[in-house]
Amino acid sequence: LAELLFGEKNFSGRLPITFPISTRALPAFSDYTMQGRTYQYMAGNTMYPFGYGLSYTTFTQVIEKAEYKDKAFSFTVKVTNTGDVAGRDVVELYVETPYTPGGIEKSKVVLCGFDKTQLLEPGKSETITIAVNPEDIASYDDLKNQSYVLEAGDYTFYLGTVDGTVYGSHGWAYAN
């Protein structure tokens, strides 16, 4: 712990939950929906968003290649340590799925893939590939099909964090 506090080692973990600014920002548990409770549904500011983490260095992430092949999405991401201290970074790939009022209820954004770099010295880069299967981003239709479906519409994949840092994005239109 002392090595982290004195900068001899670097932080690279990320939060697996969202911390609201105050418990007053959370809705009452009267209907048990997830609206306003997780990174997928919370609107507004948070104290610490899902995926938040500390580091003594900085990174950039760039989608170098995005493709749909063999019934799967593949994203090749170049991560570069742009700071002055060696460190690891977590690549978080999110997808925003189409929403139709009165249609399938679902979250606005979903973490669909992630990976962590090796220790990167200042100025060094690493390339990471994240694969996403379409069934992993499907939504459960409890009204009509009683199964998971991939709805027609525009899907936007992006690298970043739910706190607003977006490194890059790639759109995909699906028609069923």
C-alpha positions in Angstrom: 0.0 0.0 0.0 2.8 2.4 0.8 4.3 1.9 -2.7 1.0 3.0 -4.2 0.7 6.0 -1.9 4.3 7.2 -2.6 4.0 6.7 -6.4 6.5 3.7 -6.6 3.7 1.6 -8.0 0.7 2.7 -10.1 -3.0 2.2 -9.7 -4.8 0.4 -12.5 -8.1 -1.0 -11.0 -11.5 0.2 -11.9 -14.8 0.4 -9.9 -17.3 -2.3 -10.6 -20.2 -0.2 -9.3 -21.5 3.4 -9.4 -21.4 5.6 -6.3 -24.1 8.3 -6.3 -23.4 11.8 -5.0 -25.8 11.1 -2.1 -28.3 8.4 -1.2 -30.9 11.2 -1.7 -30.1 10.9 -5.5 -31.4 7.4 -5.5 -35.0 6.6 -6.2 -37.1 5.0 -3.5 -37.3 1.2 -3.7 -41.0 1.1 -4.3 -41.1 -0.5 -7.7 -37.7 -2.3 -7.8 -36.8 -1.1 -11.3 -33.1 -0.3 -12.0 -33.9 3.2 -13.3 -31.5 5.6 -11.6 -29.6 2.8 -9.8 -26.7 1.6 -11.9 -24.4 3.0 -14.6 -26.7 1.6 -17.2 -29.7 3.7 -16.0 -28.4 6.5 -13.8 -28.8 10.0 -15.2 -27.0 13.0 -13.9 -23.8 13.3 -12.0 -22.3 10.7 -9.8 -19.6 10.8 -7.1 -17.6 7.9 -8.7 -19.0 6.4 -11.9 -18.7 2.7 -13.0 -15.2 2.2 -14.4 -13.7 5.0 -12.4 -10.0 4.5 -11.5 -6.9 6.3 -10.4 -3.5 6.5 -12.1 -0.3 8.5 -11.8 -0.1 8.6 -15.6 -2.3 9.2 -18.6 -3.3 7.2 -21.7 -4.8 7.5 -25.1 -6.9 4.8 -26.7 -7.7 4.7 -30.5 -9.9 2.2 -32.4 -7.5 1.2 -35.2 -9.9 -1.4 -36.7 -13.6 -2.2 -36.3 -15.2 -5.0 -38.3 -18.1 -7.5 -38.3 -16.9 -10.8 -39.5 -17.8 -14.4 -38.8 -20.9 -13.3 -36.9 -18.9 -11.3 -34.4 -17.7 -7.7 -33.9 -14.0 -7.2 -33.5 -12.3 -4.0 -32.2 -8.6 -3.5 -32.4 -7.5 -0.8 -29.9 -4.1 0.9 -29.6 -3.4 2.1 -26.1 -0.5 4.5 -25.5 1.0 5.7 -22.3 1.2 9.5 -22.7 2.4 10.2 -19.2 5.7 10.2 -17.4 5.1 7.1 -15.2 4.8 3.4 -16.2 1.3 2.0 -15.8 -1.5 -0.3 -16.9 -4.8 0.9 -18.5 -8.2 -0.8 -18.8 -9.9 -0.6 -22.2 -13.7 -0.4 -21.7 -15.9 -1.0 -24.8 -19.5 0.2 -24.4 -22.5 -0.1 -26.8 -25.5 2.1 -27.0 -28.5 0.1 -28.4 -31.5 1.4 -30.2 -34.6 2.2 -28.2 -38.2 2.4 -29.3 -40.7 4.0 -26.9 -43.1 1.2 -25.9 -40.7 -1.4 -27.0 -38.2 -3.5 -25.1 -37.2 -1.9 -21.9 -33.4 -1.8 -21.5 -30.5 0.3 -20.5 -29.1 3.1 -22.7 -25.5 1.8 -22.5 -23.9 -1.6 -21.8 -20.4 -2.5 -21.1 -19.8 -5.2 -23.8 -16.1 -5.8 -23.5 -13.0 -4.9 -21.6 -9.3 -5.8 -21.3 -6.3 -4.6 -19.5 -2.9 -3.7 -20.9 0.5 -5.0 -19.7 2.7 -2.5 -17.9 3.4 0.2 -20.4 6.4 2.4 -20.0 6.0 6.2 -20.9 5.6 6.6 -24.7 5.0 2.8 -25.3 1.9 1.3 -26.8 0.0 -2.0 -26.8 -2.6 -3.2 -29.2 -5.6 -5.1 -27.7 -8.4 -6.8 -29.5 -11.9 -7.1 -28.0 -14.5 -9.5 -29.6 -18.2 -9.0 -29.1 -20.8 -11.6 -30.1 -24.2 -10.1 -31.2 -26.1 -12.3 -28.7 -24.1 -10.6 -25.9 -25.7 -7.2 -26.8 -29.2 -8.6 -27.4 -32.1 -7.5 -25.1 -34.7 -9.7 -23.5 -38.1 -9.2 -25.0 -40.6 -10.2 -22.3 -43.6 -8.8 -24.2 -43.6 -10.5 -27.6 -40.9 -13.1 -28.1 -40.0 -14.2 -24.6 -36.4 -14.4 -25.7 -33.3 -12.3 -26.4 -33.5 -10.3 -29.6 -31.2 -8.0 -31.5 -33.4 -5.0 -32.3 -33.2 -3.3 -35.7 -31.6 0.2 -35.5 -28.3 2.0 -34.9 -25.8 0.6 -32.5 -22.9 2.8 -31.4 -19.8 1.2 -29.9 -17.4 3.5 -28.1 -14.3 3.3 -26.0 -14.2 5.3 -22.8 -15.8 5.6 -19.5 -19.4 6.3 -18.4 -18.2 9.6 -16.9 -18.0 11.2 -20.3 -14.4 10.4 -21.5 -14.8 9.0 -25.0 -11.7 7.9 -26.9 -13.4 6.9 -30.1 -16.6 5.4 -31.5 -17.9 3.2 -34.3 -21.5 3.0 -35.6 -23.3 -0.1 -36.9 -26.8 -0.3 -38.4 -28.7 -3.5 -38.0 -31.9 -4.4 -39.9 -33.7 -7.7 -39.0 
